[in-house]
Amino acid sequence: MSASKPKLVVIGNGMAGVRCVEEIGRLAPDLYDITIFGNEPRPNYNRILLSKVLQGDASFDDVVTHDWAWYQEQGIRLHAGHPVVRIDASARRVETSTGLFADYDRLIVATGSSAFIPPLPGVGKPGVIAFRNVDDCRTMMEAAAVYRKAAVIGGGLLGLEAARGLLNLGMEVTVVHNAAYLMNRQLDRTSAEMLQRELERQGMRFLLGKITEKIVGRKRAEGLAFSDGSKLQADLIVMAVGIRPNVEVAKAAGIRTNRAIVVNDYLETSCPGVYAVGECAEHDGTVYGLVAPLFEQGKVLAKVLCGMETEPYRGSVPYAQLKVSGVDVFSAGAIGDPDAETVLQQFDGIKGTYKRVLSKNGKVAGAILYGDTAEGNSLLGYLKRGADAAAVSRSDSRPENGGGSDAVAAMPDEETVCNCNAVSKAAIAKAVREGANTVELVRDRTKASGSCGGCKPLVAAVVKHALAGGGSAGSEREEDAAVCGCTTLGHAALKEEIAARGFSDAAQAMAGLGWTRPDGCPACRAAIRYYLGSAEAAVAAGAVISAGAVAMPVSAAAAEAMTAAAEGAIPGAAAAAEAGVSAEERTTVTPKLLAGVVRADQLRRIADTIERYGLSFANLTGEGRIDLPGVPVEAVGALRETLGLPIETAGGIGREARILIGARSGKDAQTAARIGTELERRLHRLRLPSSVTAAVVAGFADNASGLLVRDIGLAEAPAGWEIYAGGRSERPIRQAQLIAVEPDEEAALEIAVSCLQWYRESAYYGEPVWKWLDRIGLVAVREKLLDPDRREELLGRWFGERHPSESAVPIGI
């Protein structure tokens, strides 16, 4: 390892810390010299699956997530079995109980948590054990070989899993719980009673509402005594009543702690250069003990440590999708909130299924599923985006809303199947196409179901659907799927045929390619028009004119009239009638404000226009535009001269980029406006296959203008300008990926323009930038754009395709 690299030390070799390191390795593999200290003398493993080891369903090797070889391959120095006992924050050094020292530039505290052991009399006797790590599993297995009766204190998930394992080992097991029903933090009484009946059929016994007073026995544990005077005989006592964050080392170093180590939205502690993640971290008063939030924290922290712009961590929606002793259970949100109302409740005693959805202030606030959890991801999506409660009843009216093939087919390809590892339905289907034909192979390739395991039934359903050729699961590539019902050609084949055969217009292309409907449909006509490639072809005889979202074939006269009206000329009566344009008709006019920047004199002229034409209102759009609905069609040309601005109308052709700007200060705002305006000038009138929104952010502002969820983003950074691509602001939200870092704004503009030029040339009609990037591949895009010769070729074609006049044809769609 290079001595020149900054040193990153991680205290904790568990799931949260290692996942963060894994993300750092993906983002910037050569940035840090990394050292990890772990308490246990073994590599990282999935602690959630320990119950499978105890139950005999898996070996320890089966639950290892990162073997010894992984650390070597990543160049990570691992000190397993060397607990850190001291942090010297002033010297930036850590010390272990075994006498090892390590200096750091950045320190991640990922010490996790320990089992909470209540201070009961007799708790220190032999025969009393927690259930937290591999050693605990082995101790319980050894005890089961000698003793017969076990008591598990705690009726939560961990306690029930331990009880199931001890049953498998041949012991008689009684679960003792101080609440009125099992898993009271995740379930309601109805679902808990259903679970209890099932577990009783499996052989478990339960004592509910019992307060343990002490552990009895002379030399070792022999049973429990309760506050009501009753007793229970037991040879093995398993404590599963909760966890306690491990904060002692941080607290001794002067780092601020509460219940856990207090962190801000970027996982920073009160000590400079020290960060915390996982079960030992407390964010906004909350300590998370579930896998998905810990991984979400790790992703944010990895970007912070790599110096990359990132959305701050705003907390997580608590949820659990589990298999409790063979029973599928899903729970999310405010289950115990007394102010939450039940909006949907379904019970099927024959199938053994239960569903309940809660709302608060009209929004989905919580959900419970028992027996069939296939809807878990959908309900979690409602929770995360604060959906109206009515959305649940609408979705519930669809057939086969559970785990059937229809439900899987209805899932969008982008929907997340494995929330712990952010694996989508499309990613699973892609893995199946590439040969991963079992859940286990898909898990190895994508990590889907590899963490908590709760999504395994849904992963299995998606795999089955993909193997059966289910189209929406991605068994057929998007470019191979038919453009529409008018043809069997996919986008790739249609684009190739049009390029090879030189069709002059849409009608000729449809006739020559054997369209089943001579006039086609809006979907295929729009795609053909785009692939024909030029505005001139779109207004020729038999062309297709797009009016808003509707496209229709019209004659040359009608096309000319429509275009003339959009440009401000008054069409002839006959042509106007055929085109459906009359002197009395009105349209929506949008003055084109480059990068959303407008001057005072321009605003005055826009206000005058509203008054002059008696418009009811103007609409300020989310993309920095001002829509003027209701302008008479015959006034469009004069209006262009009055405003002194290019304008977009509903009769124009093609889709253009929208530019947003963001900044930290007034000076930075001027910089962002200048660059944004220049970017929009360079993209002006270039037709794009789908809507594109770009953002320019100056002054190191934190994700201003939603930079990371835009199709293209330019962000000022210490090293110059970062260029991003492939973000998405709609659900499911996708974060843009870093394409390049350039030293100055001109170089950054060239990268952005060449990226969009390649997108124009190689994307399918209607394919957004993020889908195009997924299909082409981030590496391929970087290689092409960072090669000077190939980039110059793209820029040359971009320059040649720009329209010679900025006011000759209408703008937009």
N, C-alpha and C positions, 0 to 999 in steps of 0.2 A: 504493500500500500504506500502511496506517495505521501511523503512528509509535508508536501506543499498544500495538500487538500485540507479544508477545514474538518475538524473532528466532530463527529456526531456520536454521542453515547446514548444508549437506550437502557434504562433500568426496567427490566421486565421482558421476558421472552414468551409472553402470552399472545393471545389472538389480536388484541388491539395494537400493541407495539409493533409486532411483526408485520401486521397488515399495513401500518403506516410506512414502515421501512420498504415493504414491497412496492407501495405506490411511489415512493421516492426513487426507487430503482427503475421504475417504468418511466418516470418523468425526466429524471436527470441521473442516469446510471453512474456517471463518473464524478459526481459533484462532491461527495463526502467520503471520508475515511470513517467507516462505521464499526462500532463496537457494541455488542449486546451482552448484558449480564442477566442471567436467569437464576432463580432460586433452585429450580429442580435440575438434576443432572441428566437432562434429556432435551431433545429438540422440541420445537413448537408442535403442540397437538390441539385437537378440537375438544375442549373441555366439555362442551355440550353433549358430546357423544360418549362420555364416560359411562353413562347409564347402559349403553349398548355393550360396553366391555363387561360391566358388572352382570348384565343379563345373559352374557355368553353369546351375544349376537355378533361381536366383533373382537378382534385382538387389539393390543395396543398399536401395533404397526398399522392397523386399518384406520386409526384415528389420527395418525401423524399427518400434519398438513405440510410441514417443511422438514425434510429429513436432513441429516448431517451434510450430505452432498450439496444441498441447496445453498447453505451458508458459504461453502467453499466456492461454488460457482459464482456467487454474487460478490465475492471478495469481502465478506463480512466476518469479523473476528467475534466468535461466540465463546463466552465464558459461562458454560452451563454448570450449575451447582455452586455458584459463587455469589451469594446474596450481597447486595450493596447495603451497607449499614451507615454510611455517612456521605453527605454532600457538602463540600466546601465551596460555597457559592462565590466567595471572594477570590479564591485561587482557581475556580472553575475546574474542580477535580472531584472524583468520586473514589470511595474506598470500600473494599469488600471485607466480609468477616474472615476471609482467608488471607488477607494481607495484600491483595492486588490493588493497584492504583490505576486510574485512567484520567487523563486531562480531556477536557471537552471545550469546543467552541459553542456547540448547541447541545442541550440535554433534553431528552424526552423521558418523563416519568410515566411509566406504564406498569405500575406495580400491582394493578388489579385489586382484588379483594380477598378476604379470608372468610371462612365460615364463622358466623356469629354463634358463640357458645354462651348461653345464658348462665348467670352466676348461681346455679342451683347447688345446694349441699350435695356432695358426692359426685360432682361432675368430673372430678379428676381421677376417679377410680378406673382401673382396667375394665375394658368392656364398653367404654363410652367413646364414641368416635364421631368425627364429622365426615361428610361426604363431599370432597372438594377436588381431590387430585388422584393420580394413578396409585400412589401409595395407599390412600384410603380404600380404593377398590381392592387392592391385594389383601389388606387387613380384614376387610369384610369377607372376602372369599375364604381366608384362613379360618375365621371364626365360624363360618357356616359349615365347615368340615367337622367342627367339634361340638358346636352348640345347636339347639333346636328352636328356641324362641327368640324373636327379635321384636323390638319396639322402635318405631320411627316417630320422632317428635317433629311435627310439621306436616301439614296437609297441603302444602303447595306443590308446584311441579317437581322440584328436586326431591321432596320427600316421597312422592308417589313413584317416581322413577327408581329411587333406592329401594322402596318396598317391592316393586315389581322384580328387581334384580335378586333380592333376597328370597322371594318366592321361587324364582327359577333355580336358586341354589338349594332348595328343599327345606327352607325354614318356614315356621309359622310366623306370620307377620301381622302386627297390629299397628295401625297408624293413629297417632294421638294428635288432635288438632284443637286449638283453643277457640276457634270460630265455630259458627253454627253449621257451616257447610264447607266443602273442599274448595281449594283454589279460589278463595273469596275475593282475591284481587283481580282475577281474570274472568270469573264466571258469575252468573247470577244463581239464585237458588234452584231454579228449574234445571238448568244445564248441569249444575253440580250434583243434583240428585240423580240425574241420568247417568253421570259418570260414576257415582258411588255404586249404583246398582250393577253396572257393568263390572267394576272392580271387585265387588263382592262375589259375583259369579266366577271371577278368576281365583278367588280364594283369600282375598284381603279382608281384614277385619278393621272396624273403625270405632274410635271413641271420640266423639265430637263435643265441643263445648267443655273440654277438660283442661284444667289448669294444673300443670305439673308443679308439685311443691318441692320434691326432692328425689334423688336417686338413692335407692336403698341397697344394702349389701354390706357385708363385713370387709372382705379383702378385695372383692371385685363387684361390679354391678350385678344385682340380682333382680331388679325390678324398679317400678316407679310408684311413688305415692302422690295422690292428687289432693287438691284443696278441699274436696268434698268428703275426704276420709277414705275413699276407695283406693285400691292398689291393683297393680298389674305385674305379673311375673314376666321377667325377660332376662335372657342371658347376654344379649347384645343391644345396646342403646345407640341409635343413629340420630345425630343432631342435624336437622335440616330446617332450621327456623329463620334463616336469612343470611345475609352477608354483611361484612363490615369493610369499607374501603381501607386499603393499606396506605396510610398517610404519615406514619411515624417518621420516616426518614426525611420527607419533605418538611414536616412541621419542625423537626429539630434543626433544619437548615434556615429557619426563619421565613419559609414560604407560607403565604396566607392559606389557611385551611378553615373549613367549616365542618360539614359532615364529610367532605372530601376536599381535594385540592381545588381551590377556586380558580377558574379560568375564564377568559373573556371569549368573544366571538371568534377569535383566531387561535384559541387553545393556549394562549400565553398565560403564565402564572404571574404572580406579583414580583418574581425575581427575573431580571433581564437574562435572556438566553435560555430560560428554562420553560418547558412546555409540559403539559399533562394531557393524557388521552386515556379513554377507557373507563373502567369501573372505579378508578381512583380519582377521577376528575368530576368536579361539580360545576355545571354550567347553568347560570341563571336560576340557581337554587335547586336544580334537579341533578340527581345522580342516576345514570342509566346502567342497567345490568343486562341488557339485551344485546344481541349481536349486531343488528342493523345500525343502531345509533353509534356504536363503537366504530364500525367501519366508516360511517359517514364522517365522524370526527377525524378519523385517520386520513381520509382523502383531503379534507380541508387543511389539516396540519401539514401534509406532504407538500401541498402547493405553497403554503406559507414558507416552509423551509427551503423550497426550491426557488423562491423569489418570484413566483408566478401569481398573476392576479387570480383571485378566487372570490366566490361568494362567501360571506361570513357564515359561520355555523349558527343557525337560529334555533337550535333545538330539534327534537325528533318527535314524531307521533309514536307513543308507546304501543307496541303490538306484539303478539306472539302467535305463531302458527306452528302447532306442535302435534306430536303423536304421543298421547299419554297412555302407556300400556296398551298400545294397539288402537287407541281411539283418536280420531282426528279432531282437533280442537283449534279454533281461531278466536282470538280476542284482541280488540283494539279500542283505544280511546277511553272516554270517560265512563267506564262501566259503573263505577260507584258514585258518580256525581248525583246528589239528591235533586238537583235542579233539571236533570236530563229527563226527557219524556220519551216513552216508547212510541215509535211511529210504525213499527212493523214487528209482528211476532207470529212465528209459525212453528207448529209442533207436529211431528209425525211419529206416533208411537210404534207403528209397524216397521217403518224403515229405521227408526232410532235416530232421527235427525231433528235439529232444533235451530231456529234462526231468530235473532232479535236485533233490531236496529234502533238506536236512540238518537234523539236530536236535542239541540239546545239553541234557542234563538233562531229557529227555523233552519238550522244547518245540521248536517250529519255530525254527530258527536261521539258515537261509539257503536260497536257491533260485536255480537257473539255468534259463532257458528259451532255446532256440535254434530259430529257424525259425517258431515259432508262440508268440506272447507273450500271447495273449488271457487266459491265467490269471494274468498278472502282478499285476493289482490284487487278486485274491483271495489270492494268496500273500503279497503285501505286507501285506494285512489280518491274516493269520495271524501274521506276524512282529511287527507293531505291538502286537497284543494278547496276544502270548505264548501262542498256542494250543498245545494238545497236538499232538504229532506225529501221533497217530491221526486227527486231524481231516482231515489231508491225504489219507490213504488213503480215508476215507469220501467226501470230495468227489470223489476221482478215480474212484469207481465210478459217477458219474452219466454219462449218455450225452452225447456231444457236448460235452466239457468244454473244447474249444478255442474257436475264434472263430465257430462256427456260430450259426445263428439261435436254436437251442434254448438255447445257453449265454447269449446276450444276453437272451433272454426270461426265463431263470431268475435273472438278476441282480436284486437288490432295487433299487427306484427310488432309494433313498438312497445306493447304493454309489457311491463316488467313481471316476470314469472318468479325469479329469485330476488327478493328485495335485499337480502344480506349482501349479495355480490353483484347486484344491478345487472342481471342477465335477462335479456328480453326473449320473447317468444321467437322473434326472427333469428336471434343468435343460436338458440337451441335447434331450430330447424336447419340452420346453416351447418351446424355440427353434424346433424343427422345426414345431410346431403354429402358431407365429407367422410362418412363412414362410421360415425359414432352412433351405432344402432341400439344401444342400451342406455339406461339411465346412468349406469356407472361410467360408461365411456363418455357420455355427455358431461357428467360431473368432472371427470378428469380434464376434459378439454375446456370447459367454460366455467367451472366451479359452481354451477347451478345445483342446489341441494347439498352443497358441500360444507355448509356452516351449521345452521340450526337444524336443517333437515326437514323443517315443517312444510316446505314447498314440494317435497318429493312426489306426492300424488299428482300434483299439477304438472310437474316436469314429466312424469311418466305419461300423462295424458297427451301432452304436446308431442313427445317422442312418438307415441303410438299414432297420433294424427299425421305427423310428418311421414312416418314409414308407410302409412296407407295412402299417401299422395294427396293429403289435404292441402289445397292451394293456399289458403290463407296462412297456413303454418310455414309457408316458404318452401314447400317441396318443389314448386315451380319458380324459377327465377323471375323477378319482375320484368326483365327485358324479354323473357320468353312468353309471358302471359299475353293473350290477345289484347290489342289496344281497346277493342270493344266488340260487340256482337256482330258488327258489319264485316269482320274479317277474322281470319285465323292468324294473321301476322302479329307478332309482338313489336314493341317499339324498336328493338335493335334491327329486326328484319325490315320493318317499314322504312326506317331511316336509310338503311343500306340500299334498298330498292329505289327509293327516290333519288338518291345520289347517283346511282349507277345508270338509271334509265332516262334521266333528264326530262322529267315531266315539267310542263310549263305552268300548270295550274292544278287546283284540287280536283276538278271534275275529270281531267285527263288521268290523274293519278288513280282515282277510284275506279275508273273504267279499265285502266291498264292492269290493275292489280286484283281484279275480280271481286270487287265489293259486292256483297249480297244485296245492299240497298244502294241504288244509283246515286242518291243524294247524301248517303252517309248519315251520320248523327253528329250532334255538337262535339262529342268527345273526339271522334276521329277527324272531323273536319279541322278542328283547332290544331291537332297534332300535325296533320298534313300541311296545313298552312305554315306552321313553324318550320317544318323540315324543308319546305320549298325554299326557305332561306332568305327572302328579301321582301321589302315593303312593296316594291314595284310589282312583284308577282301576286301580292295580296289584293291589289286593286285592279287587276286585269280582268278580262272577260271570264266569267265563271269563277271568280275569286270568292273568298269567304270574308265577310266583314263581321267583326265581333262587336256586338252592342251589349255592353255590360258583361254578364255571364252567359249570354245566349249568342250562338253563332249560327248564321244562315247563309246559303248560297243565293247570290243575287246576280242580276245581269250587269253588263258593263256600264249601262246608263245609270242603274241604281247605285252601283259602286261609286261611280263618279260623283253622283249627287250627294251621297253620304259623306264622301271625303271632302267635297266642296263645302258642304255645310259645316263640317268640323273645322275647316280652315277659314271660315268666315264669309265665303261667297254665298249668294242666294241661289239655290238650285232652280233649274227650269221646272215648270209646273209638271210636265209629264214624268220627267225623271224623278222629281221629288215625290210624286204620288206613288211611283213604283217602289221607291226606297222606303216609303212610310214616313217621310219627313214633310212637314207642312210649315207654313209661315207662323202658325199659331203654336207649334210645338216648342217645348222647352227642354233644356238639357242641363246637366251638371257640369260646371266649369271649375277647374282647379288651377289657379295660378301656380306656376312652378317656382317654388322658393328653394333655391339651391341650398342643400344641407339644412333646410328648415330655417334659414336666416332671412329676416325681413327688416327693411328699413322703415322709418317713420313715414316717409313720403309714399311708400308703397302701401302701407296700411291705410293711409288716408284715401288713396285711390280705390282700394278695395271697399272701404266703407262707403265711398261715394257710389260705387257700383251697386251695392246692396240697396241704397236708397233710390237710385235712378230707375232700377228695374223692379222695384217693389218686392224684393225678395223677402220671404218670411223670416229667414235666418241664414247664418253662415255656420258651418260645422268645422270646428278645430279637430283634426284627426290626431290619432296617436302617433302618426309618422311625420309630424311637423308640417302638415298641409292644411290649407283652408279651402274647404269645398263650398262652392256657391251653387246650390241647387235652384233650378227654376229660371235660368237665363234663357231668353228666347234664342232659338237656333240661329236666326238671321243676324243676331247681334254679336255672334262669337268673334267674327273678324275684327269689327270695330273695337270690341272689348280688348282684344290683344294689343291694339295700338294704344288704347287708353291706359291700360295698366302698365304697359312697357315691360311686360313679362311674357315668357313662353307660357302657354296654357295647355292643360290636358282636358280632353272632353271624352264623353262616353262613346264617341265614334272612332276613336283612334285605333292604332294597330300596335300590338306588341306589349311586352311588360318591361318596365324599367326599374332600376335600383332606387331605393329610398335611403337617404343618408340622414343619420341622427348624430348629434354631437354632444359631448359632455366634457366638463372641466371642473377644476377645483377653485380657480380664481378667474377674475375678469381678463387678465392677460392670457391665461391658458385658454379661456373661451375664444378669444380672438384667433389663437393658433388653431384650435380645433375647427372653428368656422372656416378659416382659410383653407385648411387641408380638406375638410369635408366638401366645401364648394368645388375645389379642384377635382376631387374624386368624382363628384357628380357630373361635372363638365365632361370629364373623360368618358363617362358611361352614358352620357346623354344620347338618347335615341337608339341605343343598341338594344335590340330585342333579346329577351332572356326567356329561357324555358319555363321558369316559375318566378313567383314574386321573390325579390331579394331586398333585404334590409341590411344596410351597413351602418356601423357606428365608428366614430372617431373620438377618442378620449385623450385629452392632453392634461399634463400636470400631475400624473400619477394618481388620478382620482380612483376611488374604489368602485370599479364596475359601473361607472356612470353610464347612463343611456343603455344599461343592460348589455354591455359590450359582449359578455360571454354567452349570451343567448341570441346573438345576431348571426346572420349568414356570413358576414364578413366583418371583422373588427380590426381597427388600428389603434394601438394603445401606446402612449409614450411611456418609456421605461428607462431605467438608469443606463442601459446599454444602447439606447436609441429608440427604435420603434418595433413593437411586437405586432405581428400580423396573425390573426386568428380566422378560422373558417369552420362552418358546420354547426353553429349553434341553433337552438330552436326554442322559442319563447312559449309555445303552446304545449299542452300536456300530451305525452310525457315530455317534460323539459329535458333538453340535451345541452350540454356545455360545449362551447366551441373548442377546437383543438389548435394548438400553436403550430403555425405553418413555417414561420421564419422570424428572425430578428435582424433588422437592417439598421445601419448606422445613422441614416438621415431620412427625412420625410419623403424625398423624391424616390429613393430606392424602395421605401415602403409602398408608395403609390404604385410603382411598377409591379411589385409582387401582387398587390391586390387586383390590379387591372389584368395582369396576365392570368391570375387564378380564375377570375370571372370569364375571361376569354376562353380558357380551356373548358370551363363549365358550359359556356354557350355551345362550344363545338361538340362536346362529348356527352352531355346530359340528354336524357329523354324528355320529351315534352311533359310538363307537369311535375318533373322530378325535382324536389327541393335540394338545396345545396348539401344539407346534411346527409340525405340519402345518396346523392352522387358521391360524396366523400367516402361514405361507407363502401360503396361499390368499387370505386377506383382504388381506394386505399390511401391512407395518410402518407405512407412511405413513398408511394409512386408520385403523389402530388408534390411532396417536398423535393424529390429528386428532379422532377421536371422543372419546377419553378426556380430551384437554386442552381440549375445548369445555365450559365449565361447565354449560350448559343440557343438552347431550346426556348428560353424565356424571350430572347430577341425575336425568334420566329413567331411566337404568340403575339407579341406587341406589334410586330409588323402586320399581321393579319388583322389585329384590332384596329390599327390605324387605317388600313385599307377599307374596312367595312363601316367606318363611321359615316353618317349621312353628311353630305357636303353642305347642307344648309340646316341651321338650327330652327328654322321657322317654316320650312317648306311643307311639312306634313304634321298632322295632329300628334300629340304626345300621349302615351299611356294607352289604357284599354277602355 
